[in-house]
Amino acid sequence: MKPVILMAAAAALAFTGPAFAADHQVKMLNKGEKGAMVFEPDFVQAAPGDTVTFVVVDKGHNAESIKGMTPEGAEPFKGKINEELKVTLDKEGIWGVKCTPHYGMGMVALIKAGEATASEEAQAVKHPGKAKTKMAELLAQAAQ
């Protein structure tokens, strides 16, 4: 009788997994705690299966994955200007994010899904202007 109870409990837990997935809110702002044109927070520690919702607080922003900064096999994403975007983190890894019109001004974010580290490809991506320094800081934070 006990093996049947254990199997039923295991099956119940298997089907409740997605119910525990978190939704991380990231605001797109003209001005935040770290200055002008920012994602807040700009670093998200998540688990595979979680979602990240990019919320429009100030107009003129979007969220787009940075080429070369997505986990292997993950689909890149690109939101429209002034529209909320919800992204499901279907793979473990590092996700680089930019606001297309404000990328050079340093409007970038980094999502770490699981315990992965940044790939050599992700670390080698060239970023324009202030995004270069900002992304280096975020990658260092993800490595901790």
C-alpha positions as CSV (number, residue, x, y, z in Angstrom):
1,M,0.0,0.0,0.0
2,K,2.8,2.4,0.8
3,P,4.4,2.3,-2.7
4,V,1.0,3.4,-4.2
5,I,0.8,6.4,-1.8
6,L,4.4,7.4,-2.7
7,M,3.7,7.2,-6.4
8,A,0.5,9.3,-6.0
9,A,2.4,11.9,-4.0
10,A,5.2,12.0,-6.6
11,A,2.7,12.4,-9.4
12,A,0.9,15.2,-7.5
13,L,4.2,17.0,-7.1
14,A,5.1,16.6,-10.7
15,F,1.9,18.3,-11.8
16,T,2.2,21.2,-9.3
17,G,5.7,22.4,-10.5
18,P,4.5,25.2,-12.7
19,A,2.3,26.6,-9.9
20,F,5.5,27.5,-8.1
21,A,7.1,29.4,-11.0
22,A,7.7,33.1,-10.1
23,D,6.9,36.2,-12.1
24,H,9.6,38.8,-11.8
25,Q,8.6,42.4,-12.6
26,V,11.1,44.6,-14.4
27,K,10.2,48.3,-14.9
28,M,11.2,50.2,-17.9
29,L,12.0,53.7,-16.7
30,N,13.3,57.1,-17.9
31,K,14.8,57.6,-14.5
32,G,15.4,55.2,-11.7
33,E,17.7,54.6,-8.7
34,K,20.7,54.1,-10.9
35,G,20.2,57.0,-13.3
36,A,18.5,57.7,-16.6
37,M,17.1,55.1,-19.0
38,V,17.1,52.0,-16.9
39,F,15.5,48.7,-16.2
40,E,14.7,48.3,-12.6
41,P,15.9,45.9,-11.3
42,D,18.6,45.5,-13.9
43,F,19.7,42.1,-12.5
44,V,17.2,39.2,-12.0
45,Q,18.1,35.9,-10.3
46,A,15.4,33.5,-11.5
47,A,14.8,29.8,-11.9
48,P,14.1,28.0,-15.2
49,G,10.3,28.1,-15.7
50,D,9.9,31.5,-14.1
51,T,8.7,34.4,-16.2
52,V,10.0,38.0,-16.4
53,T,7.4,40.7,-17.2
54,F,8.9,43.9,-18.6
55,V,6.4,46.6,-17.4
56,V,6.1,49.9,-19.3
57,V,6.2,52.7,-16.7
58,D,7.6,55.4,-19.0
59,K,6.9,55.5,-22.7
60,G,9.5,55.0,-25.4
61,H,11.0,51.7,-24.2
62,N,11.0,48.0,-25.1
63,A,12.8,44.9,-24.1
64,E,14.8,42.8,-26.5
65,S,17.2,39.9,-26.0
66,I,20.8,40.7,-27.0
67,K,22.2,38.6,-29.8
68,G,24.8,36.2,-28.4
69,M,23.4,36.5,-24.9
70,T,20.7,33.9,-24.7
71,P,21.1,30.3,-23.5
72,E,21.8,27.7,-26.1
73,G,18.6,26.6,-27.7
74,A,16.5,29.5,-26.3
75,E,14.3,31.6,-28.5
76,P,15.3,35.3,-28.7
77,F,12.6,37.8,-27.9
78,K,11.8,41.4,-29.0
79,G,9.0,43.5,-27.5
80,K,7.3,46.4,-29.2
81,I,7.9,50.0,-28.0
82,N,5.4,51.0,-25.2
83,E,4.1,47.4,-24.8
84,E,4.5,45.1,-21.8
85,L,6.4,41.9,-22.6
86,K,6.2,38.6,-20.7
87,V,9.1,36.2,-21.2
88,T,9.2,32.6,-19.9
89,L,12.7,31.4,-19.1
90,D,12.5,28.0,-20.7
91,K,16.3,27.3,-20.5
92,E,18.9,27.7,-17.7
93,G,21.4,30.3,-18.5
94,I,22.2,34.0,-18.9
95,W,19.8,36.3,-20.8
96,G,21.1,39.8,-21.9
97,V,18.4,42.3,-22.4
98,K,18.4,45.8,-24.0
99,C,16.0,48.6,-24.7
100,T,16.5,49.0,-28.4
101,P,16.3,52.9,-28.6
102,H,18.4,53.4,-25.4
103,Y,21.0,50.6,-25.7
104,G,23.9,53.0,-26.2
105,M,22.8,55.0,-23.2
106,G,23.3,51.8,-21.0
107,M,19.7,50.6,-20.8
108,V,20.5,46.9,-20.3
109,A,19.6,44.2,-17.9
110,L,20.8,40.7,-17.1
111,I,18.7,37.6,-16.2
112,K,20.4,34.6,-14.6
113,A,18.1,31.5,-14.8
114,G,19.4,28.8,-12.5
115,E,23.0,28.4,-11.6
116,A,24.5,28.9,-15.0
117,T,27.5,31.1,-15.8
118,A,27.9,33.4,-18.8
119,S,29.2,31.6,-21.9
120,E,32.3,32.8,-23.6
121,E,30.1,34.0,-26.5
122,A,28.0,36.1,-24.1
123,Q,31.1,37.6,-22.5
124,A,32.5,38.4,-25.9
125,V,29.4,40.4,-27.1
126,K,30.4,44.0,-28.0
127,H,28.1,46.7,-26.5
128,P,27.8,50.3,-27.5
129,G,28.5,53.3,-25.3
130,K,27.5,53.1,-21.7
131,A,26.1,49.6,-22.2
132,K,29.6,48.2,-22.3
133,T,30.4,49.2,-18.7
134,K,27.0,48.5,-17.4
135,M,26.9,44.9,-18.9
136,A,30.4,44.2,-17.5
137,E,29.1,45.1,-14.0
138,L,26.0,42.9,-14.5
139,L,28.1,39.9,-15.7
140,A,30.4,40.3,-12.7
141,Q,27.3,40.3,-10.4
142,A,26.0,37.1,-12.1
143,A,29.3,35.4,-11.5
144,Q,29.0,35.7,-7.7
